């Protein structure tokens, strides 16, 4: 399943009401930790007649992993009305007993920003590379733009538009595609008693297969709601998301085009053990239902990590 929630991190909201041009700023964050994850899905084989036959049991990947990430940003003026924001992120996950769960990603996101229509507008290239199971999987080249506006209470709106090309290596080149995404995000501070903030994200997207395979082209819609609360010195977060995918055609004669419906539940708790030093626990559970049982799966993950920033 596609993971759209991570895109919200790209919507960094600039400071408001600049009286004078702020000086350059920068920061670095490091996180290391360990955890466990599992994926399950029905197991099928194709008969000599070309029909699918379900085999008893399930196909399951599960194992412990260790992980680490390094991210940084720098922001500085490049004229009276523009600022250049440079951002980069490297993530690595290794599952010693299950190589199929290994994952690595590196991304670079430079953006030019300026005040526009009561908020701040940004535009820039998006470069990303992803490795899966110790092998090169996907590279992304594209452009993204965002606009953000906030009030003095901390409530804000954010809009995000991204368009890029996905390229793959080796036997996976049939997955090459062009993808477009539009997302809107609303943050409301103290919407209800006992809730510090609520975030609502909604997105629609289109992915077209560049090799002409309609069964690999799809449209999707995404909705995520998350609640934040700080209590007993711990920052708590609970999120739930829903996504639907509709594919253009079927890869198997006689069967309908694929339709997916996925639900994800996320929980996180972060405790600051000292200024700039945090312990964080995260748990994620996701289930994908499909009109074709072949594509149904379930994902579970939890992790404990230490993070520091300066």
N, C-alpha and C positions, 0 to 999 in steps of 0.2 A: 504494500500500500504506500501511496505517496504520503510524505510527512510535510504538511504545509505549515505547521505551527512554527517551525524554526525560522520561517521567513519574517516573522514579526521582529526578530532581533535585528534585521537589517533596517528597520524603521527608526533609526536613532533620532530623537526629537531635539532640535537645537534649542538653545536658550532664547527667551523672548525679550522683547523691549530693550534692544541694545542701544545704550546712550552713546557709547563710543565703541570703536572697533576693539573687541577683546583680544588679548595676546594669544599667541599660539599655545595649545595644550596638547598633552599626549598621555598615554597610559598603557600599561601592560598587565595582563592577567594570566596566571598559570593555574591549572587544576590537574590533580592526579587522584586516582581512585581505583576501586575494584567493584565487581558486581557479578550478576548472573542473569542470563537471558535464555529464552526458549522460543522456538517457532514450531508449530504443528500444522499439518495439512493432510487431507486425504491422499492416499496413494493409489494411483491408477496405472494400468498398462494398456497399450493399444493392441487389439486383436489383429490377426491376419486380414480380417475383413474391414479393418479401419475403425472399429467401434471401441469405445472406452469401456474397460472392465475394472470395477473397483476391487482392490485387493484388501484382505482383512488387515485390521490394524491401521495405524497412522504413520506418516512420515514425520519424524521429530528430530529437530536439532536443538541441543541444549548444552550449556557449559558455562563455567566461570570465566571471567575475563578481567584484565586490568586495562586501564585507559588513562589517557593524558591529553591535555589541550593547551595550546599557547595562542593568545590573541593579543592584538595591539591596535592602537589607533593614534593618529596625529591629526590635529586640526589647526590651520593657520590661515591668516588673511592673504589673499592674492590680489588685492585691489580694494578700493573704497566700498564696493558693493558685493564682493564675492569672497567665499572662503573655500579652501580645498581640504576635504576630509579624506584621509587615507586609512583604510581598515584592512586587516588581514587576520586569518584564522587557520590554525592547523589542529586537526584532531586525529587521534590514533587509538584504536582498540584492538587488543590481541587476546584471543581465546586459545590458550596453549593446547587444549584437548580437542578443539573443534575448529579447524582452520576455516571452515565455511562461514564462521561468524566473525572472522577478522574484518576490520574496516578501517579505512584511512581517508581523510579528506583535507584538502587545502584550498583556500579561496582568497581572492584579493578583490577589494571593492573600493576603488577611489571614486570620490564624488565631488562635484562642484555645487556649492549651495549659495542661495541668495534669498533675500526677503521678497515675498510675492503674495498678493491678495490677502493680506492680514496674517500670513504664516511664513513658512520657509519652504522653498522648493530646492530639490537636488536632482542631479542627473549624472550618470557615469557608467562605465563598463563593469561587467560582472564576469569574472574569470574563476573557474572552479575545476578541480580534478578530484575524482573519487576512485578509490581502489576497493575491491571486495574480494575476500578470500585470498588475499595475497597477490591478486592479479589486477592489472589495469582494467577499469570498468568503463568510466565515462568522463569526458571532459565537456565543460559548458563554456560557451562564449556568447555573451549577449550584452544587453543594455537594460538598465533599470532607472526609473524615476520615481520620486516620492514627493509628497507635500504634507506638511504637518502644521497644525495650529493649536495653541493651548491658551487657557485663561489662567488668572492668578491663583485659582484654587487647585490647579493641577489637572483639571479635566482637559482632554485633548482629542482631536481627530487626526487620523493619518490615512493617506491614500498611497497606494503602491502599485506600480505597473512594471512588469518585467517581460522581456521577450528575448529568447535566446535559442541557440542551436545546441543539441546534444549529440556528441560524437562518441563512438565506441570503437573498441579494438578487436582484431581477430575475427572469430566466428560470431561476434555480437554486432557486427556492423548493420545487420538488418534492423536493429533497434534505433538507428539514427533518426532524429526527429527535430521538429521546430515547435517550441512551446511558448504560449502566451498566458500570462496570469495577471488578473486585476484583483486587488485586495483593499478592503476598507476596514479600519480598526477604530474603535471608540473606547476610551478609558474614562470611567466615571469614579470620582473619589467619594468615599463614604456614601454609597447609594442607599444603604440600609444599616440599621443598628447592628454592630458586631462585624461589619464588613468594611475593611479599609478602602478597597477599590475593586471594581469589576471591569474586566476587559472583554469586549465582544469583537470577534474577527469574522468577516465573511469574505469569501473569495470565489471567483469563477475562473475557469481556465480551459484552454484548448491545446491539445497536443496532436500534431499531424506527423505521421510517419513519412520520412523523406524517401523511403524505398518503395512507396506505393502500396504497402500492406495495410488495408483498411482495418483489419482486425487488431492492429497495433495503434490505431488512432482513436482518440476518445475526447469527450467533453466531461468536465467534472465541476461540482459545486462543493463548497466547504464552509462549515460553520464551527466556531470554537468560542466557548464561554469559560472564563477563569475568574476565580475569587481569591483575593489576597487578604491576609490577616496577620498582624503582629501581636503576639501574646506570649508571656513568660519568657521574653527575650528571644523568641524564635519567630522567624518569618515563615508563615504557612501559605501554601498555594494549592488550590484544587481546580483542575480544569477538565472539561469534557468537550469532545469534538465529534462531528459527524461529517461524513463525506459520501457522495454518490458519484459513480463513474458510469458513463454510457459509451460503449465502444461502437464504432461505425459498422462493423461486420463480424462474422464468426470465422474462426480458423478451422472449424470442424463441420463438414457438410451435414446438413440435416438438423443442426442444433441452432438455437437462436443466438443473436449477438450478445456478447457478455454484458451483464449489468452487475455492478458491485454496490454494496452498502456497508460502510465501515463505521465503527464506533471506537473511540479511544478515551480512556480515563487516565488522568495524570495526577500525581500527588508529589509534593516536594516540601521539605522542611529544612531551613537553613539557620544555623546558629553561629553568631560571630564570637569566636573564642578570644579574639583580640582585634584591635583596629586593623582592618585590611586582611584578616585571616578568618576563614569561614569553613565550617563543616556542613556538608549538605547531603541529605538523603533524598533519593528520587525513586519513584516506582511508576511504571507504565504498563497498562494492559490494553491491548487492541484486538478487536475481532472483526474479520471481514466476512460478510455473507454475500453470496453470489447466486444468480439464477442457474449457474453451472457449478456443480459441487467441486469440480476440478480446481476452482480458484478460491475456495474457502480456506481461511487460515486463521490462526490465533497466535498472538505475540505477547510475551510477558517479559518484563525486565525490571530489575532493581539495582541500585548502585549506591555506594557511600564514597564521598569524595572530599578532599581538602583543597581549598582554593585560596590564593593570595593575589593581591593586586597592588600596584604602585604607579 
